[in-house]
Amino acid sequence: MLEEAIPVLRLRELLQVPKGGNPGYVVVVRRNQRKVGLMVDSLLGQEDIIIKSLPGFLGRIKGLAGATILGGGEVVLILDVPNLV
């Protein structure tokens, strides 16, 4: 097993969200050949989704790629990981 050190970024700080619970997980993402860990509060699961672009001023918010509607009807925002890292 190959071990490597990667930088870890706090998602709360990147998105300028007030402090809440303690981050509990690090999600490793890759852009091109660069790996980065994103520290998050919780993991809710994994789904295949269709991303819808955000209209108007919402479409210009740095760090957001779009939104989707989950099976239960909840609207969730999709992070633009390449632009975050």
Secondary structure by P-SEA (a helix, b strand, c coil): cbbbbbbbbcccccccccccccccbbbbbbcccbbbbbbbcccccccbbbbbbbccccccccccccccccccbbbbbbbcccccc
